[in-house]
Amino acid sequence: MYVSMKGMLDRANTGKYAVMAINCFNLETAKAVIEAAQELRAPIIIDLLQDHLMAHLGSKLLTQPIIEMANAASVEVAINLDHGQDIGFVKRCLKDGFSSVMMDASKYPIEKNIDITRNMVEFAQTYDASVEGEVGSIGSLSSDRMTDDEMYTNPDIAIEFALKTGVDALAISYGSSHGNYPDGYVPEFRFDIVEKIKKATNIPLVLHGGSGCGEENIRKSIELGINKINVGSDFMNAQVQQIKNDLREHPQLSYFDVIHHTVTAGTELVKYYIRLSGSENKSI
């Protein structure tokens, strides 16, 4: 069932759980995510990162096959453009069939962010698609910039943003970072940010950089109003580790078998996060 994020996130908001959004970049990663969701009867979001799309296959070539996979699935599946920063590219993705997009204009001053995002919300209505916005800035460990105090979302600004743009979901920064944390490191979350924004807006809130955040942080985030959790690094790491194990034990393994095994590894990782998010058996 191919749907937008709006309905599944609204139900998650009412039911006080979160829907997993997993970063994919090809058909195999999408297959792993959908298989996990079907096994656990959970709604799921396929996140396609703008940078990955631009560097890999583009939007059109990848979107249509995944839409077919979604339509064939027995659970709700959304395709969401993750961190869409190029306005023209975001619009192209909507025309190519994306059911949801993230218009990430968080690098701009708040008034421009509001203006860009509100215009995208209006444009997306033509396609019956949902829109996620972002206020605040989330660090990237691959760029040696972990989220710090200056990057946290200002709740008052986020509340204004939500009211003026009409976004279906709002990504906020309250302690997580994109990428792989150092071994044993668990970030500290500013839960007061989540609590204040949720109380004032009651819209679905989004945690980006969910990999490695720790189970307690995720459970508390959901309790306070996070309804979408993005995971990319842990998903990719599980597949890379499977490749390393396969080639260490079976150096002559064929490329077909190597890739096929990554699907299984990816599926297991996604199932872990679905259970943690509370979305198991929440498919309509």
Secondary structure, 3 states (H helix, E strand, C coil): CECCHHHHHHHHHHHCCCEEEEEECCHHHHHHHHHHHHHHCCCEEEEEEHHHHHHCCCCHHHHHHHHHHHHHCCCCEEEEEEEECCHHHHHHHHHCCCCEEEECCCCCCHHHHHHHHHHHHHHHHHHCCEEEEEECCCEEHHHCECCCHHHCCCHHHHHHHHHHHCCCEEEECCCCEECCCCCCCCCCCCHHHHHHHHHHHCCCEEECCCCCCCHHHHHHHHHHCEEEEEECHHHHHHHHHHHHHHHHHCCCCCHHHHHHHHHHHHHHHHHHHHHHHCCCCCCC
